[in-house]
């Protein structure tokens, strides 16, 4: 069964209840929950998202919350990532930290 934008998504395991339909305002993005999905069970059980790329470090977290994306890219390069990988990590991190609640994150 195909769902169209704005259509309610069936509840998991067919559970009934008054839930808001899933209708993201802008985009749907994929998030990998840990290497090889190692955080998936915990995240789904607890209803949370764990985000990595080393962004929880004392160096990187303030860069993320302040939106200092060039400095974040530089930190990945300093760590030994090539420019393309550093840019990709930064872009993915930026999408996560700048989400105003309009993105539907799936795994």
C-alpha positions in Angstrom: 0.0 0.0 0.0 1.5 3.3 -1.0 1.2 6.3 1.2 0.9 9.8 -0.2 2.1 13.0 1.3 -0.2 13.9 4.2 -1.6 10.4 4.4 -1.6 8.8 7.9 0.9 6.0 8.3 -0.4 2.9 9.9 0.6 2.4 13.5 3.3 -0.3 14.2 1.9 -3.7 14.9 -1.5 -2.5 13.9 -2.0 -0.7 17.2 -4.9 1.7 17.4 -4.9 5.1 18.9 -5.2 8.8 18.1 -1.9 9.6 16.6 -0.9 12.5 14.4 -0.3 11.4 10.8 3.3 11.4 9.7 3.5 14.3 7.3 7.0 16.0 7.2 7.0 19.6 6.0 10.1 19.3 3.9 12.0 16.1 3.5 12.5 12.6 4.7 16.1 11.7 5.6 17.8 8.4 6.5 19.9 8.1 9.7 22.1 5.2 10.4 21.9 4.3 14.1 25.5 3.3 14.8 28.0 1.3 12.9 26.1 -1.6 11.4 22.9 -0.4 13.1 24.4 -1.2 16.5 22.3 1.5 18.2 19.1 0.7 16.4 17.4 -1.5 19.1 18.2 0.8 21.9 17.1 3.9 20.0 13.8 2.3 18.9 13.1 0.9 22.4 13.8 4.3 24.1 12.4 6.6 21.4 15.6 8.5 20.8 18.2 9.2 18.2 21.9 8.7 18.8 24.0 10.8 16.5 27.8 10.4 16.1 30.5 11.5 13.7 32.3 12.3 17.0 30.1 15.3 17.5 29.6 14.7 21.2 33.3 15.6 21.9 34.2 18.7 23.8 35.7 20.1 20.6 32.9 19.3 18.1 29.6 19.7 20.1 30.0 23.5 20.6 30.8 23.8 16.8 27.6 22.0 16.0 25.4 23.9 18.3 26.9 27.3 17.2 26.6 26.3 13.5 30.3 26.7 12.8 30.3 24.3 9.9 33.6 25.3 8.3 35.4 24.7 11.6 33.6 21.3 11.9 34.9 20.4 8.4 38.4 21.5 9.4 38.2 19.3 12.6 37.4 16.2 10.4 40.2 17.0 8.1 42.6 17.5 11.0 41.5 14.1 12.2 42.7 12.6 8.9 39.5 12.5 6.8 39.8 13.6 3.2 38.0 16.8 2.1 35.1 14.9 0.5 34.4 12.8 3.6 34.8 15.8 5.9 32.3 17.7 3.8 29.8 14.8 3.7 30.1 14.4 7.5 29.6 18.1 8.0 26.6 18.3 5.7 24.9 15.3 7.4 25.6 16.8 10.8 24.3 20.2 9.7 21.0 18.6 8.5 20.6 17.0 11.9 21.5 20.1 14.1 19.5 22.6 11.9 16.4 20.4 11.8 13.5 22.5 13.1 11.3 19.5 13.5 10.1 19.4 9.9 12.3 16.4 8.8 11.1 12.9 9.2 14.1 10.7 10.2 13.9 7.1 9.2 16.3 4.2 9.8 
